[in-house]
Amino acid sequence: MALAVAATTIVTGSAFAGTGMPSPWQLNLQGAATEVSAYIHWFHDWLNVIIFAISIFVLALLMYIVWRFNEKANPVPSKTTHNALLEVAWTVIPVLILVVIAIPSFRLLKLQLEIPQADITMKVTGKQWYWSYEYAQDGGAFGFDSLMLDEKQRAEAIAGKKIAAEEAPRLLAVDNEAVVPVGKVVRVQVTGADVIHKFTVPSFGIKIDAIPGRLNETWFRADREGIYYGQCSFICGQNHAYMPIAFRVVSPERYAAWLAESKQKFAQAGDAAGKVAAATK
């Protein structure tokens, strides 16, 4: 009974510290919920400062040249053919700027590609047009499909109080969310079952191809509880726009309760599917 109550608390939810989803008229990036995503945000902002400074410098230089070297100010054209110091400067300075940009860029790549010791490993398979999740945990493995709720299903879920309205955004709400504990390293192994998909969760800073016959890996460690959404970001067919990703980050206690119930729930679903397949044969 306690497990059922705890699992229901996870599904209905009350208040979460973070919600990773796009908002109307949004210009900035979605809020960062992991170390990698926070670094991406910093790198993005820092690059914008450099780009802005270069743009202002080039604009000022152009305006000076137009004012200083126009035909009225220089009735006799200059005969200058080259300037060694200037040529060295406009070669060396851009190289130095690129080096300054490259250092944090390589650090970001290292952070993304070096997967720490994982607390949880899950396999995600992209399919036309939904995602399948498989958990490999002590005490047994289980898996489930995650499909987008259409407008009717979404309205029924909200009316039946199975899910809060603010936690069921249009085109992002799913029937089965992937649940992970806060503060734990989650290794995600990604592949495709039919065509190439792309597994993307902006708030986690992850974006990786789901290619049939190939297993790619990424990771994240959410630093606060909440619901974080993503989508397939590689055109994969007619319903490409309708295969969202939903991660619910919860406390370790809630995760343990969800895990215990899900092992039974989805194992029974798997047994039922197996029986149907055997009967068909």
Backbone bond lengths (Angstrom), bond angles and torsions (degrees), N, CA, C in turn:
res aa  C-N    CA-C-N  psi(-1)  N-CA   C-N-CA  omega(-1)  CA-C   N-CA-C  phi
1 M - - - 1.454 - - 1.523 111.01 -
2 A 1.339 114.76 -41.83 1.474 119.30 179.46 1.517 110.91 -62.83
3 L 1.361 115.44 -39.03 1.465 119.10 178.89 1.524 110.49 -64.10
4 A 1.312 116.84 -41.02 1.467 120.43 -179.33 1.520 111.07 -63.87
5 V 1.354 115.78 -42.82 1.463 119.20 179.12 1.517 110.55 -63.58
6 A 1.351 116.32 -43.78 1.466 119.91 -179.65 1.511 111.02 -64.10
7 A 1.334 116.95 -41.30 1.462 119.89 179.80 1.520 110.99 -66.59
8 T 1.357 116.84 -37.67 1.456 120.04 177.65 1.517 110.76 -63.49
9 T 1.337 116.43 -37.16 1.463 120.93 177.92 1.511 110.50 -61.03
10 I 1.344 115.78 -36.85 1.460 119.45 178.79 1.520 110.10 -65.96
11 V 1.340 116.60 -43.68 1.460 119.98 -174.94 1.518 111.56 -69.69
12 T 1.351 115.98 -48.89 1.455 118.37 -176.95 1.507 111.41 -76.08
13 G 1.334 116.77 -40.14 1.453 120.89 178.66 1.516 111.36 67.64
14 S 1.332 115.13 162.46 1.464 119.45 175.37 1.510 109.27 -131.45
15 A 1.317 115.61 -64.22 1.464 118.74 -179.85 1.505 108.34 -144.55
16 F 1.306 116.41 129.53 1.448 121.88 179.12 1.513 109.07 -122.31
17 A 1.326 114.55 149.23 1.467 119.70 -174.30 1.517 112.17 -74.28
18 G 1.323 118.11 -23.59 1.456 118.68 -176.14 1.517 112.09 -140.07
19 T 1.300 116.19 148.07 1.454 121.74 174.32 1.515 107.96 -137.91
20 G 1.314 115.87 106.84 1.458 120.55 -177.38 1.504 111.17 -91.59
21 M 1.317 116.47 93.79 1.448 121.03 178.85 1.526 108.04 -155.01
22 P 1.326 118.00 156.43 1.464 119.96 178.22 1.519 111.24 -69.55
23 S 1.326 116.06 153.73 1.457 121.54 178.60 1.528 109.09 -124.40
24 P 1.330 118.11 156.86 1.470 120.73 -178.75 1.530 111.82 -57.50
25 W 1.310 116.00 136.85 1.461 124.09 177.85 1.538 113.24 60.15
26 Q 1.309 115.70 26.54 1.464 119.67 -178.78 1.523 110.58 -72.29
27 L 1.336 116.66 132.15 1.459 122.14 178.02 1.522 111.69 -110.03
28 N 1.315 117.05 -29.28 1.461 120.11 -177.73 1.520 110.66 -90.54
29 L 1.338 115.95 179.34 1.456 121.28 179.60 1.528 109.95 -76.71
30 Q 1.336 115.09 158.18 1.463 118.56 175.04 1.522 109.64 -65.26
31 G 1.332 115.96 151.02 1.454 120.83 -176.94 1.521 112.84 -56.32
32 A 1.329 116.11 138.59 1.464 121.60 -179.04 1.520 110.74 -78.84
33 A 1.336 116.41 135.49 1.466 121.00 179.28 1.523 111.41 -123.75
34 T 1.346 117.02 2.63 1.466 120.76 179.35 1.521 109.33 -138.50
35 E 1.323 115.20 166.78 1.459 121.18 178.20 1.526 111.03 -61.46
36 V 1.333 116.36 -42.71 1.466 120.64 -179.67 1.522 110.78 -63.26
37 S 1.322 116.70 -45.85 1.460 120.21 -179.15 1.530 111.23 -64.04
38 A 1.331 117.43 -39.17 1.466 120.65 178.44 1.526 110.57 -63.42
39 Y 1.331 117.60 -38.82 1.468 121.37 177.45 1.531 110.41 -66.13
40 I 1.338 116.61 -40.58 1.467 120.60 177.48 1.525 110.40 -60.31
41 H 1.321 117.08 -42.49 1.465 120.83 178.74 1.529 110.81 -62.27
42 W 1.342 116.00 -45.87 1.469 119.16 179.50 1.531 110.80 -61.79
43 F 1.330 116.59 -44.19 1.462 121.17 -178.76 1.527 110.42 -63.47
44 H 1.309 116.14 -41.26 1.469 121.24 178.05 1.526 111.17 -60.43
45 D 1.329 116.70 -48.16 1.464 120.97 -178.85 1.523 111.35 -65.40
46 W 1.332 115.62 -40.52 1.465 120.76 -179.36 1.532 111.17 -65.23
47 L 1.337 116.25 -41.20 1.468 119.98 177.08 1.522 111.08 -64.03
48 N 1.319 117.15 -37.87 1.458 120.09 177.86 1.521 111.88 -62.05
49 V 1.329 116.72 -36.37 1.469 120.13 176.97 1.529 110.16 -63.67
50 I 1.334 116.12 -45.10 1.465 120.35 179.52 1.526 110.54 -63.37
51 I 1.332 116.36 -45.35 1.468 120.27 -179.76 1.528 110.85 -62.08
52 F 1.323 117.17 -42.10 1.453 121.21 179.89 1.526 110.57 -63.32
53 A 1.347 117.01 -43.97 1.463 121.05 -179.60 1.532 110.87 -62.77
54 I 1.338 116.50 -43.27 1.470 120.33 179.43 1.524 110.20 -64.81
55 S 1.325 116.96 -42.63 1.462 120.59 -179.29 1.531 111.43 -62.51
56 I 1.334 117.22 -42.58 1.466 120.96 178.81 1.525 110.50 -64.68
57 F 1.343 116.63 -41.11 1.463 120.56 179.42 1.527 110.89 -62.95
58 V 1.331 117.18 -46.26 1.469 120.82 -179.26 1.527 110.35 -64.65
59 L 1.331 117.21 -41.14 1.462 120.77 178.60 1.536 110.57 -62.56
60 A 1.336 116.63 -44.65 1.466 120.10 179.27 1.526 110.77 -64.02
61 L 1.335 116.77 -39.33 1.465 120.86 179.51 1.527 110.53 -64.49
62 L 1.333 116.89 -42.72 1.464 120.58 178.56 1.532 111.31 -63.03
63 M 1.326 116.09 -43.25 1.462 119.79 -179.95 1.534 111.00 -64.29
64 Y 1.328 116.08 -39.03 1.468 119.67 178.25 1.522 110.81 -64.78
65 I 1.329 116.51 -42.63 1.468 120.65 -179.05 1.538 110.28 -64.48
66 V 1.341 116.31 -42.47 1.467 119.88 178.49 1.531 110.87 -61.57
67 W 1.333 115.55 -40.54 1.476 119.34 -179.28 1.521 112.27 -75.52
68 R 1.317 117.92 -40.16 1.476 121.36 -172.13 1.523 112.83 -84.34
69 F 1.331 117.06 -31.69 1.465 118.52 -171.77 1.530 112.39 -119.57
70 N 1.312 117.76 30.23 1.464 118.22 175.84 1.536 109.93 -77.73
71 E 1.319 116.15 171.35 1.468 120.28 -174.32 1.523 112.25 -64.82
72 K 1.320 118.07 -35.89 1.460 120.43 -178.99 1.522 111.27 -66.75
73 A 1.345 117.05 -40.60 1.467 120.38 -179.24 1.517 111.90 -78.32
74 N 1.336 117.87 -19.58 1.473 121.65 -178.14 1.527 109.22 -133.14
75 P 1.330 117.38 76.10 1.472 119.22 178.91 1.518 112.39 -61.92
76 V 1.344 116.83 -28.61 1.465 121.15 176.26 1.525 108.38 -102.95
77 P 1.328 119.26 112.21 1.467 121.76 -177.54 1.522 111.46 -60.32
78 S 1.321 115.03 147.22 1.466 120.62 177.98 1.528 110.25 -71.78
79 K 1.323 115.91 145.78 1.476 122.31 179.06 1.533 111.27 -101.68
80 T 1.344 117.51 11.98 1.470 121.08 -177.03 1.529 110.51 -62.72
81 T 1.319 116.03 131.63 1.475 121.14 -179.91 1.523 112.20 -105.61
82 H 1.318 117.41 -32.12 1.464 119.62 178.59 1.522 109.79 -161.94
83 N 1.347 113.28 164.50 1.466 120.78 176.18 1.522 107.13 -143.71
84 A 1.317 116.85 106.30 1.467 121.88 -173.38 1.530 111.54 -58.61
85 L 1.340 117.61 -44.34 1.461 120.33 -178.45 1.527 111.43 -63.84
86 L 1.329 116.94 -41.52 1.459 120.80 179.82 1.523 111.16 -65.80
87 E 1.328 116.38 -40.90 1.469 119.91 -179.62 1.525 111.58 -66.36
88 V 1.314 117.17 -37.60 1.467 120.54 175.89 1.524 109.99 -65.64
89 A 1.335 116.67 -41.72 1.461 121.05 -178.00 1.518 111.51 -63.36
90 W 1.368 117.01 -46.72 1.464 117.05 -176.07 1.526 112.53 -77.85
91 T 1.328 116.97 -1.44 1.464 120.50 170.89 1.526 111.19 -97.45
92 V 1.321 116.16 -46.11 1.466 120.84 -174.51 1.527 111.64 -72.55
93 I 1.327 117.75 -43.44 1.465 120.16 -176.16 1.534 112.47 -61.45
94 P 1.362 119.96 -46.96 1.474 118.67 175.87 1.528 113.19 -60.68
95 V 1.348 116.28 -36.17 1.470 118.85 177.52 1.524 110.58 -62.58
96 L 1.328 117.11 -43.19 1.462 121.02 178.72 1.527 111.29 -63.77
97 I 1.331 116.17 -39.22 1.467 119.63 177.98 1.533 110.50 -62.68
98 L 1.329 116.87 -42.53 1.466 120.91 178.75 1.527 111.49 -64.85
99 V 1.311 117.71 -36.92 1.468 121.13 177.45 1.523 109.90 -64.78
100 V 1.331 116.46 -43.05 1.469 121.01 178.89 1.534 110.17 -61.71
101 I 1.323 116.81 -37.42 1.462 120.25 178.67 1.529 111.05 -73.42
102 A 1.348 116.26 -36.08 1.465 120.43 -174.57 1.522 112.62 -66.74
103 I 1.329 118.18 -34.82 1.472 120.65 -175.12 1.532 111.54 -60.23
104 P 1.336 120.18 -55.66 1.474 118.27 177.41 1.528 113.04 -67.82
105 S 1.337 116.99 -26.06 1.455 119.71 177.31 1.529 111.09 -64.07
106 F 1.337 116.86 -44.44 1.467 120.64 177.99 1.532 111.09 -66.31
107 R 1.334 116.14 -36.10 1.465 119.21 177.34 1.525 110.91 -63.29
108 L 1.325 116.26 -39.52 1.462 120.50 178.14 1.529 110.95 -65.17
109 L 1.331 116.78 -43.73 1.464 120.45 178.10 1.523 110.89 -60.61
110 K 1.319 116.97 -41.64 1.465 121.17 178.68 1.521 110.83 -62.80
111 L 1.336 116.20 -42.20 1.456 120.52 179.09 1.526 111.18 -63.67
112 Q 1.321 117.05 -38.37 1.454 121.10 -178.72 1.520 112.55 -73.77
113 L 1.327 117.23 -39.09 1.464 121.39 -169.33 1.523 113.91 -90.86
114 E 1.334 117.99 -24.18 1.467 120.39 178.35 1.533 108.50 -88.73
115 I 1.316 116.25 105.50 1.460 121.13 -176.25 1.528 109.66 -84.22
116 P 1.333 118.34 121.27 1.461 119.98 177.98 1.529 111.79 -67.93
117 Q 1.330 115.20 174.34 1.463 120.01 176.08 1.527 108.86 -58.64
118 A 1.327 115.46 121.35 1.465 119.99 -172.34 1.523 111.63 -83.90
119 D 1.331 115.38 140.05 1.469 121.32 170.71 1.519 110.91 -87.86
120 I 1.313 116.28 -31.49 1.466 122.29 -178.84 1.521 108.24 -138.19
121 T 1.315 116.16 137.50 1.464 121.45 174.88 1.515 109.01 -120.74
122 M 1.314 115.92 128.78 1.450 120.03 176.30 1.526 109.62 -130.79
123 K 1.307 115.04 151.10 1.468 120.84 176.67 1.520 107.90 -111.62
124 V 1.324 115.23 132.30 1.463 121.43 -179.49 1.519 108.32 -118.53
125 T 1.315 116.57 128.23 1.464 121.67 -179.66 1.517 109.28 -118.82
126 G 1.322 116.32 123.15 1.446 121.42 176.81 1.518 111.23 -84.44
127 K 1.318 115.68 132.40 1.459 120.97 -178.67 1.520 108.91 -135.40
128 Q 1.304 116.81 160.89 1.464 120.67 176.49 1.535 109.12 -84.16
129 W 1.382 119.09 104.73 1.467 125.86 -1.54 1.514 107.02 -135.10
130 Y 1.302 114.90 81.14 1.462 122.32 178.08 1.527 107.71 -161.07
131 W 1.334 115.08 178.04 1.467 120.46 -179.53 1.527 109.57 -119.23
132 S 1.322 115.83 144.12 1.461 121.80 173.79 1.524 109.02 -114.37
133 Y 1.329 116.65 135.05 1.466 122.54 -178.85 1.522 109.27 -116.14
134 E 1.320 115.51 136.50 1.465 121.27 175.54 1.520 108.31 -126.86
135 Y 1.331 115.65 127.37 1.462 122.61 178.39 1.530 108.60 -104.55
136 A 1.307 116.69 133.18 1.463 122.21 173.52 1.520 107.28 -112.23
137 Q 1.334 117.17 96.52 1.462 122.77 -176.11 1.520 110.16 -120.70
138 D 1.334 115.13 159.24 1.457 119.99 174.42 1.523 108.67 -59.76
139 G 1.299 114.67 132.30 1.461 118.31 179.10 1.518 113.29 95.33
140 G 1.319 117.28 4.47 1.451 119.08 176.01 1.507 113.69 132.05
141 A 1.328 115.37 154.46 1.455 121.22 179.04 1.527 108.74 -110.32
142 F 1.320 115.10 154.42 1.453 120.22 177.83 1.520 108.10 -154.14
143 G 1.318 115.71 164.86 1.454 120.24 179.79 1.513 110.79 -150.86
144 F 1.330 115.01 165.45 1.463 119.52 179.34 1.521 109.04 -158.23
145 D 1.324 115.47 160.21 1.458 122.08 175.35 1.524 109.31 -95.33
146 S 1.316 115.64 149.74 1.465 121.42 179.50 1.522 108.19 -126.49
147 L 1.328 116.56 109.70 1.458 122.76 -177.27 1.518 110.72 -114.83
148 M 1.298 116.37 149.22 1.454 120.88 178.35 1.523 110.54 -67.74
149 L 1.337 115.47 140.09 1.453 120.48 174.15 1.525 109.02 -79.71
150 D 1.327 116.86 127.67 1.460 118.64 175.27 1.526 108.58 -76.63
151 E 1.322 116.85 177.80 1.463 120.53 -173.88 1.531 111.90 -60.77
152 K 1.326 117.41 -39.46 1.458 120.37 -179.93 1.522 111.34 -67.35
153 Q 1.334 116.77 -46.49 1.462 120.84 179.43 1.528 111.29 -63.39
154 R 1.320 115.06 -39.56 1.466 120.06 179.84 1.532 110.42 -63.98
155 A 1.340 117.02 -45.81 1.460 121.14 179.47 1.524 111.08 -62.88
156 E 1.332 117.83 -41.08 1.458 121.37 179.48 1.524 111.00 -65.93
157 A 1.337 117.28 -39.59 1.461 120.98 179.67 1.523 111.19 -65.44
158 I 1.338 116.22 -39.26 1.469 120.10 178.88 1.527 110.19 -70.51
159 A 1.348 116.22 -42.71 1.468 119.83 -179.99 1.526 111.44 -64.25
160 G 1.325 117.28 -37.18 1.461 121.55 178.94 1.510 113.63 -82.77
161 K 1.326 116.47 3.89 1.469 123.44 178.96 1.529 112.33 57.90
162 K 1.342 115.08 28.92 1.456 118.69 173.76 1.523 110.86 -78.48
163 I 1.328 115.29 -21.35 1.451 120.66 179.04 1.527 108.15 -150.89
164 A 1.326 116.34 142.20 1.466 120.19 -179.52 1.522 109.75 -73.72
165 A 1.327 116.96 148.90 1.463 121.76 -176.93 1.519 111.32 -59.72
166 E 1.352 116.81 -39.82 1.470 119.49 -179.18 1.519 112.48 -72.35
167 E 1.330 116.96 -12.47 1.455 120.77 178.61 1.527 111.24 -104.13
168 A 1.317 116.94 13.94 1.463 121.47 179.49 1.517 110.16 -130.05
169 P 1.325 118.27 63.24 1.465 119.89 -179.62 1.525 111.25 -65.94
170 R 1.317 114.88 145.61 1.463 121.20 -179.16 1.531 110.16 -61.30
171 L 1.326 116.29 134.27 1.467 125.42 178.59 1.520 113.50 69.36
172 L 1.350 118.05 5.50 1.461 120.46 178.18 1.530 112.28 -124.12
173 A 1.328 117.70 -25.34 1.464 120.82 -179.03 1.530 110.11 -68.46
174 V 1.334 116.38 141.54 1.466 121.37 -178.16 1.528 109.64 -128.08
175 D 1.333 115.14 164.69 1.465 118.76 -179.78 1.520 112.14 -77.14
176 N 1.323 117.85 -34.75 1.464 121.54 179.26 1.525 109.28 -129.61
177 E 1.324 116.27 110.76 1.463 120.85 178.14 1.522 110.08 -82.95
178 A 1.322 116.74 148.47 1.462 121.22 170.26 1.528 107.19 -80.22
179 V 1.315 117.11 129.72 1.460 122.11 -176.40 1.520 109.36 -113.32
180 V 1.328 116.35 133.44 1.468 122.11 179.01 1.528 108.46 -138.89
181 P 1.339 117.32 154.07 1.471 119.85 178.90 1.524 111.58 -83.86
182 V 1.311 116.16 149.37 1.454 121.47 178.75 1.530 109.84 -70.50
183 G 1.328 116.07 143.68 1.450 121.50 174.55 1.521 115.42 77.34
184 K 1.330 118.83 8.22 1.464 122.16 -179.47 1.521 110.32 -110.94
185 V 1.330 115.54 145.57 1.464 120.90 178.79 1.523 109.16 -78.94
186 V 1.324 115.52 121.88 1.464 121.54 -179.55 1.526 108.48 -112.25
187 R 1.315 116.05 116.87 1.469 120.85 174.38 1.516 108.06 -89.66
188 V 1.326 115.55 129.10 1.461 120.93 -177.76 1.524 108.69 -116.06
189 Q 1.314 115.40 117.50 1.469 121.90 175.70 1.523 107.64 -99.16
190 V 1.317 115.80 124.21 1.465 120.94 -169.93 1.522 110.62 -119.91
191 T 1.319 116.37 134.63 1.465 121.67 175.15 1.525 108.44 -147.72
192 G 1.323 115.87 176.04 1.456 121.79 178.27 1.511 110.28 -123.26
193 A 1.337 116.71 150.89 1.460 120.94 -178.87 1.520 112.83 -100.88
194 D 1.344 117.23 -17.17 1.461 118.99 -174.25 1.524 112.04 -139.25
195 V 1.330 117.12 -62.31 1.465 122.01 178.74 1.532 107.74 -126.77
196 I 1.311 117.11 179.75 1.462 120.99 179.82 1.530 109.77 -77.61
197 H 1.324 115.42 127.14 1.456 123.02 172.40 1.535 107.23 -117.59
198 K 1.328 116.02 175.72 1.462 119.77 175.00 1.522 108.84 -138.21
199 F 1.330 115.22 120.77 1.454 123.26 -177.16 1.528 108.70 -87.56
200 T 1.336 117.06 113.75 1.460 121.86 -171.82 1.520 111.05 -134.85
201 V 1.341 115.78 124.52 1.464 122.26 172.79 1.529 106.70 -131.19
202 P 1.335 118.67 98.25 1.465 121.57 -173.21 1.524 114.47 -56.55
203 S 1.323 118.75 -40.87 1.467 120.67 -177.27 1.523 112.40 -67.56
204 F 1.336 117.21 -21.13 1.459 121.05 176.77 1.529 112.18 -93.40
205 G 1.320 116.14 -10.25 1.459 119.24 -178.23 1.515 113.28 71.23
206 I 1.326 117.51 30.09 1.469 120.35 -179.87 1.522 109.86 -118.56
207 K 1.320 114.48 138.99 1.462 122.24 178.36 1.523 106.39 -158.03
208 I 1.337 116.64 109.05 1.458 119.71 -171.77 1.525 109.81 -145.13
209 D 1.326 116.10 144.79 1.460 121.55 -178.42 1.521 111.44 -70.12
210 A 1.325 115.84 141.85 1.462 123.18 171.85 1.521 106.69 -110.07
211 I 1.322 115.70 97.41 1.466 122.26 -171.59 1.518 109.91 -109.75
212 P 1.339 118.62 128.61 1.475 120.37 177.46 1.527 111.24 -57.97
213 G 1.328 115.90 133.38 1.454 120.41 178.50 1.514 114.72 82.51
214 R 1.322 117.45 2.49 1.456 120.75 -179.44 1.527 109.17 -135.08
215 L 1.332 116.29 141.14 1.460 121.34 -179.84 1.527 108.96 -112.39
216 N 1.330 116.01 108.33 1.461 121.48 175.53 1.523 109.59 -96.96
217 E 1.329 115.56 154.67 1.455 119.98 -177.72 1.522 111.75 -128.20
218 T 1.309 115.69 144.41 1.453 122.72 171.77 1.519 107.33 -146.97
219 W 1.337 116.70 -177.62 1.467 119.06 -178.60 1.522 110.35 -155.51
220 F 1.316 115.45 163.77 1.454 120.99 172.39 1.526 108.94 -157.59
221 R 1.318 115.35 159.54 1.461 122.36 174.15 1.528 107.14 -139.49
222 A 1.321 116.19 99.71 1.465 120.77 -177.16 1.521 109.46 -70.24
223 D 1.328 115.79 132.22 1.462 119.45 -176.68 1.530 113.33 -98.51
224 R 1.331 118.15 2.16 1.458 119.88 174.20 1.528 109.74 -155.60
225 E 1.314 114.04 155.67 1.463 119.57 -178.68 1.527 110.75 -72.90
226 G 1.318 115.58 157.68 1.452 120.06 179.83 1.520 111.20 154.05
227 I 1.309 115.40 -176.99 1.459 122.44 175.90 1.520 107.46 -113.94
228 Y 1.308 116.65 127.35 1.465 121.69 -175.11 1.529 109.04 -125.82
229 Y 1.330 114.59 128.18 1.457 120.43 -173.17 1.527 111.28 -110.95
230 G 1.310 113.69 153.60 1.458 121.05 173.76 1.513 108.47 -148.74
231 Q 1.319 116.30 -175.05 1.464 121.33 179.48 1.519 109.64 -151.58
232 C 1.303 115.87 162.12 1.458 119.77 169.00 1.523 107.33 -66.25
233 S 1.326 116.62 128.61 1.468 119.79 -176.57 1.526 111.61 -117.35
234 F 1.322 115.57 30.02 1.472 120.91 174.86 1.525 106.48 -135.56
235 I 1.325 117.47 122.50 1.460 121.11 -174.78 1.534 109.34 -58.43
236 C 1.331 115.43 118.30 1.465 119.70 -170.98 1.523 113.13 -126.51
237 G 1.328 116.98 9.85 1.457 118.38 178.34 1.514 112.07 140.48
238 Q 1.315 115.43 -168.86 1.458 122.54 -171.71 1.525 112.77 -57.80
239 N 1.324 117.96 -43.39 1.463 121.67 -176.21 1.528 112.21 -104.29
240 H 1.296 116.17 31.78 1.467 121.09 178.68 1.526 111.92 -54.64
241 A 1.322 117.43 -37.30 1.472 121.23 -176.04 1.521 112.87 -75.87
242 Y 1.337 117.39 -2.24 1.462 119.77 -173.28 1.529 111.73 -122.06
243 M 1.312 117.52 40.06 1.468 120.59 174.75 1.528 109.52 -131.53
244 P 1.347 116.14 73.43 1.460 120.47 -177.71 1.526 112.65 -74.61
245 I 1.314 114.77 166.94 1.464 123.88 177.22 1.522 106.96 -121.03
246 A 1.321 117.65 134.39 1.467 121.15 179.50 1.521 109.62 -135.27
247 F 1.329 115.90 120.79 1.463 122.29 175.32 1.522 108.49 -114.19
248 R 1.315 116.11 130.10 1.467 120.90 173.45 1.530 107.42 -108.67
249 V 1.320 115.29 117.68 1.463 121.62 179.41 1.523 107.82 -96.54
250 V 1.320 116.60 122.90 1.464 121.72 -174.90 1.525 109.89 -129.38
251 S 1.321 115.86 175.09 1.464 121.14 177.44 1.531 109.30 -70.10
252 P 1.333 117.65 158.70 1.478 120.07 178.46 1.529 112.68 -56.06
253 E 1.330 117.32 -35.65 1.466 120.34 -179.37 1.529 110.78 -66.97
254 R 1.315 116.67 -45.44 1.467 119.87 178.39 1.527 110.82 -66.02
255 Y 1.309 115.93 -35.83 1.465 118.95 178.51 1.531 110.69 -64.69
256 A 1.331 117.03 -42.54 1.462 120.70 179.10 1.525 110.83 -61.25
257 A 1.349 116.55 -40.27 1.465 120.14 178.19 1.521 110.82 -65.79
258 W 1.335 116.67 -44.35 1.475 120.46 178.72 1.517 110.38 -62.78
259 L 1.332 116.95 -40.25 1.460 121.26 -177.90 1.521 110.59 -63.21
260 A 1.334 116.27 -44.34 1.461 120.25 -178.56 1.528 110.82 -62.39
261 E 1.333 116.66 -42.95 1.458 119.71 -179.26 1.526 111.57 -71.66
262 S 1.332 116.80 -38.18 1.464 120.25 -175.82 1.526 111.51 -68.70
263 K 1.340 116.58 -33.35 1.466 119.12 178.21 1.514 110.73 -60.00
264 Q 1.325 115.93 -36.63 1.468 119.71 178.17 1.527 111.51 -79.34
265 K 1.319 115.07 -46.55 1.468 120.33 -175.82 1.523 111.72 -60.51
266 F 1.324 116.89 -52.60 1.465 119.53 -174.15 1.518 112.31 -81.50
267 A 1.336 117.96 -23.03 1.462 119.77 173.03 1.515 110.06 -67.52
268 Q 1.344 116.58 -40.56 1.458 120.76 177.19 1.525 110.80 -64.97
269 A 1.337 116.45 -39.11 1.466 119.76 178.09 1.523 110.05 -63.78
270 G 1.343 115.64 -40.02 1.462 119.69 178.55 1.518 111.86 -65.24
271 D 1.372 117.07 -40.77 1.453 120.86 177.63 1.519 110.88 -62.73
272 A 1.325 116.64 -40.80 1.471 120.72 179.67 1.518 110.56 -62.98
273 A 1.331 115.84 -43.31 1.475 119.29 179.17 1.514 110.25 -63.84
274 G 1.328 116.40 -38.81 1.463 120.17 179.17 1.516 111.95 -64.93
275 K 1.324 116.21 -39.85 1.449 119.98 178.51 1.519 112.18 -65.47
276 V 1.339 115.68 -40.58 1.460 120.31 178.25 1.519 109.74 -62.92
277 A 1.351 116.63 -44.33 1.459 120.00 179.96 1.526 111.37 -63.63
278 A 1.336 116.56 -39.83 1.454 120.02 -179.97 1.544 110.37 -66.97
279 A 1.334 116.33 -40.57 1.459 119.80 178.88 1.527 111.25 -64.81
280 T 1.331 116.21 -36.73 1.471 120.64 179.37 1.517 110.20 -63.98
281 K 1.348 115.78 -42.39 1.459 119.47 179.52 1.526 111.19 -65.28
